Each structure stands twice: as C-alpha cells, then as structure tokens.
C-alpha cells in the first residue's frame, strides 16, 4: 500500500503509526478516512504478521 502525503510525518507519543493530518469538512463530526494504519497493524498482529512503514519523499509505503 502506498499513499502520497505532504512530506510531514507526525507521530503520537509512543505511537506505532503516524497520525492522520487529513482535515474533516465537518470539524464537529468525526470522519473516517479509510481503514487506518492502526487497523492494518492490528490485523497483521492478529494473524502473526508484521507491518513495515517506509517513508520516502512524498510517499508513505506500508508492507
């Protein structure tokens, strides 16, 4: 899976995946933007797999 991004990566304290920087059109309502890297990591762990995040210029790649 590959995603383009603005080149800024923000990590939560102790986070295993970067935080989303996507803005909602309706700021008072939580909007989902996809399945999320945390969910991908949880599924990989559940099935004894692994997730590797590589950050390249303007591209975030998860394997």
ABEGO torsion letter per residue (X at the ends): XBBBBAGBBBBBBGBABBBBABBBABAABBBBAEAEAAAAAAAAAAAGBBBBBBBBBGBBBBX
